[in-house]
């Protein structure tokens, strides 16, 4: 290894691989929680899930959740379960509104992903156009973008709808973004951190870059089928690839 050689972590993208992946990209579909921020850093998702169970019990409707769902630390999964059994009901609308309010609270204490703002600026300076596609509320996503001063870079924000069957891995939000930007799929990349993001990207026929800041997330993405050459451990790797001068 020479002094100018950067060691590559096994199973992670190389600088050359990143450049190859992003070279045709003109449109970038960002996920919110993960690539852009840790949304629940200061308002933990597990705490929100516990409060959801407590609120449902206070409303004397314990049958809305299964015993398995009561043990989850993922309020989204709990809400999807309610929606699956009671599609289009007032209960789904009520608890979706409740979760949106929790996400808006979380925005106030969200932790920005390192180098996300740098990457937004660098990619934008090179002419890339952005949309945000998330399973979180669009209201919460817009609030976060405004809090970071980057809302002008994201004219298109697509979040959770009352039809929870359209959440990722369904490609609904991605297809909305592609249509709004009149983007060709082969020039579009989804930047996400979860297997559901990858599945949605596959369904929308767009490129995918996985952001995995720890080994567990990287393993989950690889097990979902994401090639190691498409997984980055830091957004700085992407910034460096964008500004690379041979």
PELINPE-V79315 format. One line per field, one symbol per residue. burial: + if it has 9 or more other C-alpha atoms within 8 Angstrom, else -. A space follows every 10 residues. Layout:
BEGIN
burial: ???
END
This chain:
BEGIN
burial: ---------- -++---+++- +---++++++ ++++++++++ ++++++++++ -++--++--- ----+---++ -++++-++++ +++--+++-- -++-++--++ -++++++-++ +-+-++--++ -+++---+++ ++++-+++++ ++++++---+ +-++-+++++ --++-+++++ ++++++++-- --+-++++++ +++++-++++ ++++-+++++ +++---++-+ ++---+-+++ +++++++++- ++----
END
